[in-house]
Amino acid sequence: MKALILVGGFGTRLRPLTLSFPKPLVDFANKPMILHQIEALKDVGVTEVVLAINYRPEVMINFLKDFEDKLGITITCSQETEPLGTAGPLALARDKLLDGSGEPFFVLNSDVISEYPFAELIKFHKSHGGEATIMVTKVDEPSKYGVVVMEDTTGVVEKFVEKPKVFVGNKINAGIYLLNPSVLDRIELKPTSIEKEVFPQIAADQKLYAMVLPGFWMDIGQPRDYITGLRLYLDSLRKRSAARLATGTHVVGNVLVHESAKIGEGCLIGPDVAIGPGCVVEDGVRLSQCTVMRGARIKKHACISNSIVGWHSTVGKWARIENMTILGEDVHVGDEVYSNGGVVLPHKEIKSSILKPEIVM
């Protein structure tokens, strides 16, 4: 089987992290976002992954070369010279996706995190005999999204309603699809939306089915949702393989610590924290609802909550970082500095406090 991952654009919503790496290579729970998807695809027998990309393809390919060998999976790029929306990239990658086998292929949005129930999706898709299956997830506020109206017993999709004013359902497109090769015949090589143009057409022919996604789902393409996604992911990890989570008197709730990270005495860590490879957390540090990425150092008695610390950054002694502060790569926060929602671009030194949310350039 094959899969196409829509990598897309510049990742502006996740800046300053995406100033250093394309969004799919930004760490999430101690490994690049896209690797969560590729590993799950490999587990259900996908042998080739095509990345639909228009931004820095050489960085992606060089990075993923290592993983090709480790995972035993072929990873190629299909590069857009102009943005083609969410369906155009399928037409562009047509020759890579068609292999004459007639097997369906996966299409994923790169910033969706879930338990990826791909085996169940394949089984459901093959059972209904339609042309395409989309995964949907239930949300509390459907009026903020495009809602998928479906027949609950069969899964047949009846129609799509964009940001409904009156309640028509609470299921939205989760950005995970399984499509028969015939879907490619419906898509022209031009900027096209799969959600607004292609799927409604398949639904009109009564060949589009939806499966409700079990477990959690989050689009982690912006900082607040990234932190929420981390909580949901760690919660899911607790149920699926609790042994991977950290334990000890210094740990509260769900915490993921890379084996190469070092943690000092008298710390209190958690809930909902990921500490990446090579990180150093000195004595007396307090961490909650945050990610500390590869190579970062948190000095004595610093306190970090609800924030993201980028690669190789340093947080000084007795510093306090909170309220969705995002430190880009190689940012150095001085001792006793306070940051309330500061967004700091890479390679900066912060010597004075950031008292209200602002971007530091």
PEURPE-V619276 format. One record per pair of residues at least 6 apart in sequence whose ideal C-beta (glycine too) atoms are under 6 Angstrom apart, sorted by the first residue. I is the first residue (numbers start at 1). J is the second residue. If there is no record, write none. Layout:
i:I j:J
i:I j:J
//
This chain:
i:1 j:45
i:1 j:46
i:1 j:103
i:2 j:48
i:2 j:97
i:2 j:105
i:3 j:41
i:3 j:46
i:3 j:49
i:3 j:106
i:4 j:50
i:4 j:52
i:4 j:93
i:4 j:107
i:5 j:51
i:5 j:108
i:5 j:110
i:6 j:52
i:6 j:109
i:7 j:24
i:7 j:51
i:7 j:52
i:7 j:53
i:7 j:110
i:9 j:55
i:10 j:55
i:11 j:18
i:11 j:23
i:13 j:221
i:13 j:222
i:14 j:23
i:16 j:328
i:16 j:345
i:16 j:346
i:17 j:26
i:17 j:310
i:19 j:346
i:20 j:329
i:20 j:346
i:22 j:56
i:22 j:59
i:22 j:60
i:24 j:33
i:24 j:34
i:24 j:110
i:25 j:32
i:25 j:63
i:26 j:33
i:27 j:276
i:27 j:293
i:29 j:233
i:29 j:256
i:29 j:274
i:30 j:256
i:30 j:258
i:30 j:274
i:30 j:276
i:34 j:110
i:37 j:108
i:38 j:49
i:40 j:116
i:42 j:71
i:42 j:73
i:44 j:118
i:44 j:119
i:48 j:74
i:49 j:75
i:50 j:76
i:50 j:78
i:50 j:93
i:50 j:96
i:51 j:77
i:52 j:78
i:52 j:89
i:53 j:77
i:53 j:79
i:54 j:80
i:57 j:77
i:57 j:79
i:61 j:77
i:64 j:75
i:68 j:75
i:78 j:92
i:78 j:93
i:84 j:191
i:85 j:191
i:85 j:192
i:85 j:193
i:86 j:193
i:86 j:194
i:87 j:187
i:87 j:192
i:87 j:194
i:87 j:198
i:88 j:190
i:88 j:191
i:88 j:192
i:90 j:187
i:91 j:187
i:91 j:189
i:94 j:184
i:97 j:105
i:98 j:181
i:104 j:125
i:104 j:178
i:104 j:179
i:104 j:180
i:106 j:178
i:107 j:177
i:108 j:176
i:109 j:175
i:111 j:219
i:111 j:220
i:111 j:221
i:112 j:175
i:112 j:219
i:113 j:218
i:113 j:220
i:113 j:229
i:114 j:217
i:115 j:215
i:115 j:236
i:117 j:214
i:121 j:178
i:124 j:211
i:125 j:133
i:125 j:178
i:128 j:209
i:130 j:207
i:130 j:209
i:131 j:180
i:131 j:182
i:131 j:202
i:131 j:207
i:132 j:179
i:132 j:183
i:132 j:202
i:132 j:208
i:133 j:178
i:133 j:209
i:133 j:211
i:134 j:173
i:134 j:177
i:134 j:210
i:135 j:174
i:135 j:176
i:135 j:211
i:135 j:213
i:136 j:148
i:136 j:171
i:136 j:174
i:136 j:210
i:136 j:212
i:137 j:174
i:137 j:213
i:137 j:217
i:138 j:170
i:138 j:171
i:139 j:170
i:139 j:172
i:142 j:170
i:143 j:163
i:145 j:172
i:146 j:160
i:146 j:162
i:147 j:161
i:147 j:164
i:147 j:168
i:147 j:169
i:148 j:157
i:148 j:171
i:148 j:173
i:148 j:210
i:149 j:158
i:149 j:159
i:149 j:168
i:149 j:169
i:150 j:157
i:150 j:210
i:155 j:209
i:155 j:210
i:156 j:209
i:157 j:203
i:157 j:208
i:157 j:210
i:160 j:200
i:161 j:168
i:173 j:195
i:174 j:213
i:174 j:217
i:186 j:198
i:187 j:198
i:199 j:208
i:202 j:208
i:216 j:232
i:216 j:236
i:218 j:225
i:218 j:229
i:218 j:232
i:219 j:225
i:220 j:226
i:220 j:229
i:223 j:324
i:223 j:326
i:227 j:289
i:230 j:272
i:231 j:272
i:234 j:254
i:234 j:272
i:238 j:254
i:245 j:254
i:246 j:255
i:246 j:257
i:250 j:267
i:250 j:268
i:250 j:269
i:251 j:269
i:251 j:270
i:252 j:270
i:252 j:271
i:253 j:270
i:253 j:271
i:254 j:271
i:254 j:272
i:255 j:269
i:255 j:270
i:255 j:273
i:256 j:274
i:257 j:275
i:258 j:276
i:258 j:277
i:260 j:277
i:260 j:278
i:261 j:275
i:261 j:279
i:262 j:280
i:263 j:281
i:264 j:282
i:264 j:283
i:265 j:283
i:266 j:283
i:266 j:284
i:267 j:285
i:268 j:286
i:269 j:287
i:272 j:289
i:273 j:287
i:273 j:290
i:274 j:291
i:275 j:292
i:276 j:293
i:276 j:294
i:277 j:294
i:278 j:294
i:278 j:295
i:279 j:292
i:279 j:296
i:280 j:297
i:281 j:298
i:282 j:299
i:282 j:300
i:283 j:300
i:284 j:300
i:284 j:301
i:285 j:298
i:285 j:302
i:286 j:303
i:287 j:304
i:288 j:305
i:289 j:305
i:289 j:306
i:290 j:304
i:290 j:307
i:291 j:308
i:292 j:309
i:293 j:310
i:293 j:311
i:294 j:311
i:295 j:311
i:295 j:312
i:296 j:309
i:296 j:313
i:297 j:314
i:298 j:315
i:299 j:316
i:299 j:317
i:300 j:317
i:301 j:317
i:301 j:318
i:302 j:315
i:302 j:319
i:303 j:320
i:304 j:321
i:305 j:322
i:306 j:322
i:306 j:324
i:307 j:321
i:307 j:325
i:308 j:326
i:309 j:327
i:310 j:327
i:310 j:328
i:310 j:329
i:311 j:329
i:312 j:330
i:313 j:327
i:313 j:331
i:314 j:332
i:315 j:321
i:315 j:333
i:316 j:333
i:316 j:334
i:316 j:335
i:317 j:335
i:318 j:336
i:319 j:333
i:319 j:337
i:320 j:338
i:321 j:339
i:323 j:340
i:323 j:341
i:324 j:341
i:325 j:339
i:325 j:341
i:325 j:342
i:326 j:343
i:327 j:344
i:328 j:344
i:328 j:345
i:328 j:346
i:329 j:346
i:330 j:346
i:330 j:347
i:331 j:344
i:331 j:348
i:332 j:349
i:333 j:350
i:334 j:351
i:337 j:350
i:337 j:353
i:338 j:353
i:339 j:354
i:340 j:355
i:341 j:357
i:342 j:354
i:342 j:360
i:343 j:359
i:344 j:360
i:345 j:361
//
